[in-house]
Structures are given as C-alpha cells and as structure tokens.
C-alpha cells in the first residue's frame, strides 16, 4: 500500500533536486543579501534531496 503523504514529500525532494540540477547547468547566481551562494553548494543540493526522495519512495511502498 502506498502512503500518499510520503509520496508527496518524495516528489518535493525530487523537485528540489531538479532545481539544483538546472542551476548546475545554467550557472545562475543566487544572492542572499550581499552574499553570493557558491555553485558547489548545488551539488549537495542535488545529491541529498535526490537520496532522500529515493528513500521516501522505498518507504512509501513498504
């Protein structure tokens, strides 16, 4: 039996990973106040949400 709220959370994590993947390929800058967020942060922003999304998909199926 799939768990709908867990599936929704997984989709949100996958959407976050896709946004970071887009940032990696287009090289657009994120500026918070006077600070520029480095490009290498998007690699973590891609891997961690994608892994969490995969784990949530696996959990929703159990």
PDB file of N, CA, C and O in Angstrom:
ATOM      1  N   UNK A   1       0.846  -1.188   0.000  1.00  0.00           N
ATOM      2  CA  UNK A   1       0.000   0.000   0.000  1.00  0.00           C
ATOM      3  C   UNK A   1       0.890   1.250   0.000  1.00  0.00           C
ATOM      4  O   UNK A   1       1.780   1.378   0.841  1.00  0.00           O
ATOM      5  N   UNK A   2       0.656   2.144  -0.916  1.00  0.00           N
ATOM      6  CA  UNK A   2       1.447   3.375  -0.971  1.00  0.00           C
ATOM      7  C   UNK A   2       0.891   4.391   0.014  1.00  0.00           C
ATOM      8  O   UNK A   2      -0.311   4.443   0.271  1.00  0.00           O
ATOM      9  N   UNK A   3       1.785   5.187   0.550  1.00  0.00           N
ATOM     10  CA  UNK A   3       1.416   6.227   1.507  1.00  0.00           C
ATOM     11  C   UNK A   3       1.438   7.563   0.769  1.00  0.00           C
ATOM     12  O   UNK A   3       2.498   8.006   0.327  1.00  0.00           O
ATOM     13  N   UNK A   4       0.287   8.205   0.632  1.00  0.00           N
ATOM     14  CA  UNK A   4       0.225   9.393  -0.223  1.00  0.00           C
ATOM     15  C   UNK A   4       1.064  10.574   0.282  1.00  0.00           C
ATOM     16  O   UNK A   4       1.684  11.267  -0.525  1.00  0.00           O
ATOM     17  N   UNK A   5       1.099  10.815   1.581  1.00  0.00           N
ATOM     18  CA  UNK A   5       1.859  11.963   2.073  1.00  0.00           C
ATOM     19  C   UNK A   5       3.360  11.743   1.943  1.00  0.00           C
ATOM     20  O   UNK A   5       4.115  12.689   1.718  1.00  0.00           O
ATOM     21  N   UNK A   6       3.784  10.505   2.083  1.00  0.00           N
ATOM     22  CA  UNK A   6       5.194  10.188   1.882  1.00  0.00           C
ATOM     23  C   UNK A   6       5.568  10.372   0.419  1.00  0.00           C
ATOM     24  O   UNK A   6       6.661  10.849   0.112  1.00  0.00           O
ATOM     25  N   UNK A   7       4.682  10.004  -0.472  1.00  0.00           N
ATOM     26  CA  UNK A   7       4.922  10.175  -1.910  1.00  0.00           C
ATOM     27  C   UNK A   7       4.998  11.660  -2.274  1.00  0.00           C
ATOM     28  O   UNK A   7       5.827  12.056  -3.093  1.00  0.00           O
ATOM     29  N   UNK A   8       4.147  12.473  -1.675  1.00  0.00           N
ATOM     30  CA  UNK A   8       4.175  13.914  -1.929  1.00  0.00           C
ATOM     31  C   UNK A   8       5.495  14.512  -1.445  1.00  0.00           C
ATOM     32  O   UNK A   8       6.089  15.344  -2.132  1.00  0.00           O
ATOM     33  N   UNK A   9       5.956  14.089  -0.264  1.00  0.00           N
ATOM     34  CA  UNK A   9       7.241  14.575   0.251  1.00  0.00           C
ATOM     35  C   UNK A   9       8.375  14.161  -0.675  1.00  0.00           C
ATOM     36  O   UNK A   9       9.288  14.951  -0.915  1.00  0.00           O
ATOM     37  N   UNK A  10       8.340  12.942  -1.199  1.00  0.00           N
ATOM     38  CA  UNK A  10       9.369  12.471  -2.131  1.00  0.00           C
ATOM     39  C   UNK A  10       9.369  13.322  -3.396  1.00  0.00           C
ATOM     40  O   UNK A  10      10.435  13.677  -3.900  1.00  0.00           O
ATOM     41  N   UNK A  11       8.201  13.651  -3.908  1.00  0.00           N
ATOM     42  CA  UNK A  11       8.116  14.487  -5.109  1.00  0.00           C
ATOM     43  C   UNK A  11       8.667  15.886  -4.863  1.00  0.00           C
ATOM     44  O   UNK A  11       9.279  16.477  -5.752  1.00  0.00           O
ATOM     45  N   UNK A  12       8.455  16.417  -3.669  1.00  0.00           N
ATOM     46  CA  UNK A  12       9.007  17.732  -3.327  1.00  0.00           C
ATOM     47  C   UNK A  12      10.532  17.672  -3.297  1.00  0.00           C
ATOM     48  O   UNK A  12      11.203  18.582  -3.784  1.00  0.00           O
ATOM     49  N   UNK A  13      11.079  16.593  -2.722  1.00  0.00           N
ATOM     50  CA  UNK A  13      12.531  16.434  -2.710  1.00  0.00           C
ATOM     51  C   UNK A  13      13.092  16.303  -4.127  1.00  0.00           C
ATOM     52  O   UNK A  13      14.137  16.875  -4.436  1.00  0.00           O
ATOM     53  N   UNK A  14      12.401  15.551  -4.985  1.00  0.00           N
ATOM     54  CA  UNK A  14      12.857  15.419  -6.368  1.00  0.00           C
ATOM     55  C   UNK A  14      12.788  16.762  -7.103  1.00  0.00           C
ATOM     56  O   UNK A  14      13.655  17.061  -7.925  1.00  0.00           O
ATOM     57  N   UNK A  15      11.773  17.563  -6.816  1.00  0.00           N
ATOM     58  CA  UNK A  15      11.672  18.886  -7.436  1.00  0.00           C
ATOM     59  C   UNK A  15      12.837  19.776  -7.004  1.00  0.00           C
ATOM     60  O   UNK A  15      13.391  20.517  -7.817  1.00  0.00           O
ATOM     61  N   UNK A  16      13.209  19.703  -5.723  1.00  0.00           N
ATOM     62  CA  UNK A  16      14.359  20.478  -5.241  1.00  0.00           C
ATOM     63  C   UNK A  16      15.638  20.036  -5.936  1.00  0.00           C
ATOM     64  O   UNK A  16      16.468  20.866  -6.307  1.00  0.00           O
ATOM     65  N   UNK A  17      15.797  18.721  -6.112  1.00  0.00           N
ATOM     66  CA  UNK A  17      16.994  18.209  -6.792  1.00  0.00           C
ATOM     67  C   UNK A  17      17.034  18.680  -8.240  1.00  0.00           C
ATOM     68  O   UNK A  17      18.102  19.020  -8.748  1.00  0.00           O
ATOM     69  N   UNK A  18      15.890  18.705  -8.908  1.00  0.00           N
ATOM     70  CA  UNK A  18      15.849  19.168 -10.295  1.00  0.00           C
ATOM     71  C   UNK A  18      16.187  20.654 -10.413  1.00  0.00           C
ATOM     72  O   UNK A  18      16.822  21.073 -11.380  1.00  0.00           O
ATOM     73  N   UNK A  19      15.767  21.438  -9.443  1.00  0.00           N
ATOM     74  CA  UNK A  19      16.095  22.866  -9.455  1.00  0.00           C
ATOM     75  C   UNK A  19      17.600  23.060  -9.325  1.00  0.00           C
ATOM     76  O   UNK A  19      18.180  23.909 -10.002  1.00  0.00           O
ATOM     77  N   UNK A  20      18.232  22.277  -8.461  1.00  0.00           N
ATOM     78  CA  UNK A  20      19.681  22.381  -8.315  1.00  0.00           C
ATOM     79  C   UNK A  20      20.398  21.868  -9.558  1.00  0.00           C
ATOM     80  O   UNK A  20      21.436  22.407  -9.940  1.00  0.00           O
ATOM     81  N   UNK A  21      19.863  20.849 -10.179  1.00  0.00           N
ATOM     82  CA  UNK A  21      20.450  20.364 -11.430  1.00  0.00           C
ATOM     83  C   UNK A  21      20.371  21.443 -12.505  1.00  0.00           C
ATOM     84  O   UNK A  21      21.322  21.628 -13.264  1.00  0.00           O
ATOM     85  N   UNK A  22      19.258  22.152 -12.577  1.00  0.00           N
ATOM     86  CA  UNK A  22      19.112  23.263 -13.512  1.00  0.00           C
ATOM     87  C   UNK A  22      20.144  24.349 -13.224  1.00  0.00           C
ATOM     88  O   UNK A  22      20.734  24.915 -14.145  1.00  0.00           O
ATOM     89  N   UNK A  23      20.360  24.640 -11.928  1.00  0.00           N
ATOM     90  CA  UNK A  23      21.345  25.666 -11.566  1.00  0.00           C
ATOM     91  C   UNK A  23      22.754  25.237 -11.960  1.00  0.00           C
ATOM     92  O   UNK A  23      23.558  26.071 -12.376  1.00  0.00           O
ATOM     93  N   UNK A  24      23.061  23.952 -11.836  1.00  0.00           N
ATOM     94  CA  UNK A  24      24.396  23.465 -12.203  1.00  0.00           C
ATOM     95  C   UNK A  24      24.649  23.669 -13.693  1.00  0.00           C
ATOM     96  O   UNK A  24      25.745  24.069 -14.084  1.00  0.00           O
ATOM     97  N   UNK A  25      23.645  23.400 -14.528  1.00  0.00           N
ATOM     98  CA  UNK A  25      23.844  23.515 -15.971  1.00  0.00           C
ATOM     99  C   UNK A  25      23.756  24.946 -16.493  1.00  0.00           C
ATOM    100  O   UNK A  25      24.398  25.276 -17.490  1.00  0.00           O
ATOM    101  N   UNK A  26      22.976  25.799 -15.840  1.00  0.00           N
ATOM    102  CA  UNK A  26      22.824  27.164 -16.349  1.00  0.00           C
ATOM    103  C   UNK A  26      23.733  28.173 -15.651  1.00  0.00           C
ATOM    104  O   UNK A  26      23.894  29.291 -16.140  1.00  0.00           O
ATOM    105  N   UNK A  27      24.328  27.802 -14.522  1.00  0.00           N
ATOM    106  CA  UNK A  27      25.267  28.652 -13.784  1.00  0.00           C
ATOM    107  C   UNK A  27      24.654  29.974 -13.339  1.00  0.00           C
ATOM    108  O   UNK A  27      25.347  30.991 -13.316  1.00  0.00           O
ATOM    109  N   UNK A  28      23.359  29.984 -12.982  1.00  0.00           N
ATOM    110  CA  UNK A  28      22.818  31.243 -12.491  1.00  0.00           C
ATOM    111  C   UNK A  28      23.187  31.425 -11.019  1.00  0.00           C
ATOM    112  O   UNK A  28      23.335  30.452 -10.280  1.00  0.00           O
ATOM    113  N   UNK A  29      23.333  32.682 -10.608  1.00  0.00           N
ATOM    114  CA  UNK A  29      23.768  33.007  -9.258  1.00  0.00           C
ATOM    115  C   UNK A  29      22.588  33.169  -8.329  1.00  0.00           C
ATOM    116  O   UNK A  29      21.517  33.630  -8.723  1.00  0.00           O
ATOM    117  N   UNK A  30      22.808  32.779  -7.085  1.00  0.00           N
ATOM    118  CA  UNK A  30      21.836  33.026  -6.024  1.00  0.00           C
ATOM    119  C   UNK A  30      22.497  34.007  -5.065  1.00  0.00           C
ATOM    120  O   UNK A  30      23.581  33.748  -4.542  1.00  0.00           O
ATOM    121  N   UNK A  31      21.839  35.121  -4.845  1.00  0.00           N
ATOM    122  CA  UNK A  31      22.377  36.152  -3.969  1.00  0.00           C
ATOM    123  C   UNK A  31      21.410  36.332  -2.805  1.00  0.00           C
ATOM    124  O   UNK A  31      20.224  36.599  -2.995  1.00  0.00           O
ATOM    125  N   UNK A  32      21.946  36.181  -1.592  1.00  0.00           N
ATOM    126  CA  UNK A  32      21.160  36.396  -0.376  1.00  0.00           C
ATOM    127  C   UNK A  32      21.780  37.578   0.347  1.00  0.00           C
ATOM    128  O   UNK A  32      22.873  37.478   0.905  1.00  0.00           O
ATOM    129  N   UNK A  33      21.071  38.697   0.330  1.00  0.00           N
ATOM    130  CA  UNK A  33      21.629  39.920   0.893  1.00  0.00           C
ATOM    131  C   UNK A  33      22.816  40.352   0.057  1.00  0.00           C
ATOM    132  O   UNK A  33      22.672  40.658  -1.126  1.00  0.00           O
ATOM    133  N   UNK A  34      23.994  40.379   0.675  1.00  0.00           N
ATOM    134  CA  UNK A  34      25.208  40.727  -0.074  1.00  0.00           C
ATOM    135  C   UNK A  34      26.087  39.501  -0.315  1.00  0.00           C
ATOM    136  O   UNK A  34      27.213  39.638  -0.791  1.00  0.00           O
ATOM    137  N   UNK A  35      25.594  38.318   0.004  1.00  0.00           N
ATOM    138  CA  UNK A  35      26.368  37.089  -0.150  1.00  0.00           C
ATOM    139  C   UNK A  35      25.936  36.316  -1.399  1.00  0.00           C
ATOM    140  O   UNK A  35      24.745  36.141  -1.656  1.00  0.00           O
ATOM    141  N   UNK A  36      26.910  35.865  -2.154  1.00  0.00           N
ATOM    142  CA  UNK A  36      26.642  35.017  -3.318  1.00  0.00           C
ATOM    143  C   UNK A  36      26.845  33.562  -2.879  1.00  0.00           C
ATOM    144  O   UNK A  36      27.903  33.206  -2.360  1.00  0.00           O
ATOM    145  N   UNK A  37      25.827  32.732  -3.093  1.00  0.00           N
ATOM    146  CA  UNK A  37      25.911  31.318  -2.732  1.00  0.00           C
ATOM    147  C   UNK A  37      26.777  30.621  -3.781  1.00  0.00           C
ATOM    148  O   UNK A  37      26.495  30.728  -4.974  1.00  0.00           O
ATOM    149  N   UNK A  38      27.832  29.904  -3.357  1.00  0.00           N
ATOM    150  CA  UNK A  38      28.732  29.271  -4.327  1.00  0.00           C
ATOM    151  C   UNK A  38      28.038  28.177  -5.140  1.00  0.00           C
ATOM    152  O   UNK A  38      27.070  27.558  -4.699  1.00  0.00           O
ATOM    153  N   UNK A  39      28.562  27.971  -6.320  1.00  0.00           N
ATOM    154  CA  UNK A  39      27.997  26.976  -7.237  1.00  0.00           C
ATOM    155  C   UNK A  39      28.108  25.557  -6.676  1.00  0.00           C
ATOM    156  O   UNK A  39      27.229  24.731  -6.920  1.00  0.00           O
ATOM    157  N   UNK A  40      29.173  25.262  -5.929  1.00  0.00           N
ATOM    158  CA  UNK A  40      29.384  23.912  -5.422  1.00  0.00           C
ATOM    159  C   UNK A  40      28.306  23.502  -4.423  1.00  0.00           C
ATOM    160  O   UNK A  40      28.124  22.307  -4.190  1.00  0.00           O
ATOM    161  N   UNK A  41      27.595  24.437  -3.835  1.00  0.00           N
ATOM    162  CA  UNK A  41      26.501  24.082  -2.917  1.00  0.00           C
ATOM    163  C   UNK A  41      25.388  23.345  -3.650  1.00  0.00           C
ATOM    164  O   UNK A  41      24.671  22.555  -3.036  1.00  0.00           O
ATOM    165  N   UNK A  42      25.230  23.583  -4.932  1.00  0.00           N
ATOM    166  CA  UNK A  42      24.179  22.916  -5.697  1.00  0.00           C
ATOM    167  C   UNK A  42      24.451  21.435  -5.887  1.00  0.00           C
ATOM    168  O   UNK A  42      23.522  20.658  -6.111  1.00  0.00           O
ATOM    169  N   UNK A  43      25.714  21.034  -5.801  1.00  0.00           N
ATOM    170  CA  UNK A  43      25.996  19.594  -5.888  1.00  0.00           C
ATOM    171  C   UNK A  43      25.436  18.868  -4.669  1.00  0.00           C
ATOM    172  O   UNK A  43      24.870  17.782  -4.791  1.00  0.00           O
ATOM    173  N   UNK A  44      25.597  19.476  -3.494  1.00  0.00           N
ATOM    174  CA  UNK A  44      24.974  18.906  -2.297  1.00  0.00           C
ATOM    175  C   UNK A  44      23.453  19.011  -2.384  1.00  0.00           C
ATOM    176  O   UNK A  44      22.731  18.108  -1.962  1.00  0.00           O
ATOM    177  N   UNK A  45      22.981  20.124  -2.938  1.00  0.00           N
ATOM    178  CA  UNK A  45      21.543  20.315  -3.097  1.00  0.00           C
ATOM    179  C   UNK A  45      20.926  19.385  -4.118  1.00  0.00           C
ATOM    180  O   UNK A  45      19.707  19.217  -4.145  1.00  0.00           O
ATOM    181  N   UNK A  46      21.738  18.784  -4.949  1.00  0.00           N
ATOM    182  CA  UNK A  46      21.254  17.787  -5.901  1.00  0.00           C
ATOM    183  C   UNK A  46      21.268  16.396  -5.281  1.00  0.00           C
ATOM    184  O   UNK A  46      20.278  15.669  -5.363  1.00  0.00           O
ATOM    185  N   UNK A  47      22.378  16.027  -4.664  1.00  0.00           N
ATOM    186  CA  UNK A  47      22.555  14.660  -4.174  1.00  0.00           C
ATOM    187  C   UNK A  47      21.685  14.369  -2.953  1.00  0.00           C
ATOM    188  O   UNK A  47      21.011  13.340  -2.907  1.00  0.00           O
ATOM    189  N   UNK A  48      21.693  15.253  -1.976  1.00  0.00           N
ATOM    190  CA  UNK A  48      20.987  14.969  -0.721  1.00  0.00           C
ATOM    191  C   UNK A  48      19.478  14.873  -0.924  1.00  0.00           C
ATOM    192  O   UNK A  48      18.894  13.888  -0.471  1.00  0.00           O
ATOM    193  N   UNK A  49      18.805  15.827  -1.574  1.00  0.00           N
ATOM    194  CA  UNK A  49      17.361  15.657  -1.776  1.00  0.00           C
ATOM    195  C   UNK A  49      17.011  14.464  -2.663  1.00  0.00           C
ATOM    196  O   UNK A  49      15.985  13.817  -2.457  1.00  0.00           O
ATOM    197  N   UNK A  50      17.866  14.170  -3.654  1.00  0.00           N
ATOM    198  CA  UNK A  50      17.592  13.011  -4.510  1.00  0.00           C
ATOM    199  C   UNK A  50      17.656  11.721  -3.698  1.00  0.00           C
ATOM    200  O   UNK A  50      16.805  10.846  -3.857  1.00  0.00           O
ATOM    201  N   UNK A  51      18.654  11.596  -2.835  1.00  0.00           N
ATOM    202  CA  UNK A  51      18.742  10.408  -1.981  1.00  0.00           C
ATOM    203  C   UNK A  51      17.561  10.319  -1.011  1.00  0.00           C
ATOM    204  O   UNK A  51      17.008   9.241  -0.794  1.00  0.00           O
ATOM    205  N   UNK A  52      17.183  11.448  -0.437  1.00  0.00           N
ATOM    206  CA  UNK A  52      16.028  11.443   0.461  1.00  0.00           C
ATOM    207  C   UNK A  52      14.749  11.075  -0.293  1.00  0.00           C
ATOM    208  O   UNK A  52      13.896  10.361   0.235  1.00  0.00           O
ATOM    209  N   UNK A  53      14.622  11.558  -1.509  1.00  0.00           N
ATOM    210  CA  UNK A  53      13.452  11.199  -2.317  1.00  0.00           C
ATOM    211  C   UNK A  53      13.412   9.713  -2.620  1.00  0.00           C
ATOM    212  O   UNK A  53      12.351   9.092  -2.561  1.00  0.00           O
ATOM    213  N   UNK A  54      14.563   9.141  -2.942  1.00  0.00           N
ATOM    214  CA  UNK A  54      14.619   7.695  -3.215  1.00  0.00           C
ATOM    215  C   UNK A  54      14.249   6.909  -1.968  1.00  0.00           C
ATOM    216  O   UNK A  54      13.491   5.942  -2.043  1.00  0.00           O
ATOM    217  N   UNK A  55      14.782   7.320  -0.821  1.00  0.00           N
ATOM    218  CA  UNK A  55      14.456   6.623   0.415  1.00  0.00           C
ATOM    219  C   UNK A  55      12.971   6.744   0.763  1.00  0.00           C
ATOM    220  O   UNK A  55      12.370   5.796   1.268  1.00  0.00           O
ATOM    221  N   UNK A  56      12.388   7.904   0.495  1.00  0.00           N
ATOM    222  CA  UNK A  56      10.958   8.078   0.764  1.00  0.00           C
ATOM    223  C   UNK A  56      10.104   7.230  -0.176  1.00  0.00           C
ATOM    224  O   UNK A  56       9.077   6.694   0.240  1.00  0.00           O
ATOM    225  N   UNK A  57      10.514   7.105  -1.430  1.00  0.00           N
ATOM    226  CA  UNK A  57       9.783   6.241  -2.370  1.00  0.00           C
ATOM    227  C   UNK A  57       9.824   4.794  -1.872  1.00  0.00           C
ATOM    228  O   UNK A  57       8.810   4.096  -1.880  1.00  0.00           O
ATOM    229  N   UNK A  58      10.994   4.360  -1.444  1.00  0.00           N
ATOM    230  CA  UNK A  58      11.123   2.984  -0.941  1.00  0.00           C
ATOM    231  C   UNK A  58      10.275   2.783   0.315  1.00  0.00           C
ATOM    232  O   UNK A  58       9.684   1.719   0.502  1.00  0.00           O
ATOM    233  N   UNK A  59      10.214   3.807   1.177  1.00  0.00           N
ATOM    234  CA  UNK A  59       9.439   3.689   2.405  1.00  0.00           C
ATOM    235  C   UNK A  59       7.937   3.704   2.121  1.00  0.00           C
ATOM    236  O   UNK A  59       7.164   3.038   2.808  1.00  0.00           O
ATOM    237  N   UNK A  60       7.535   4.456   1.119  1.00  0.00           N
ATOM    238  CA  UNK A  60       6.100   4.540   0.828  1.00  0.00           C
ATOM    239  C   UNK A  60       5.551   3.235   0.264  1.00  0.00           C
ATOM    240  O   UNK A  60       4.351   2.973   0.347  1.00  0.00           O
ATOM    241  N   UNK A  61       6.428   2.422  -0.307  1.00  0.00           N
ATOM    242  CA  UNK A  61       5.981   1.150  -0.872  1.00  0.00           C
ATOM    243  C   UNK A  61       5.950   0.034   0.166  1.00  0.00           C
ATOM    244  O   UNK A  61       5.379  -1.026  -0.088  1.00  0.00           O
ATOM    245  N   UNK A  62       6.553   0.258   1.328  1.00  0.00           N
ATOM    246  CA  UNK A  62       6.571  -0.829   2.331  1.00  0.00           C
ATOM    247  C   UNK A  62       5.379  -0.768   3.258  1.00  0.00           C
ATOM    248  O   UNK A  62       5.247  -1.606   4.150  1.00  0.00           O
TER     249      UNK A  62
END
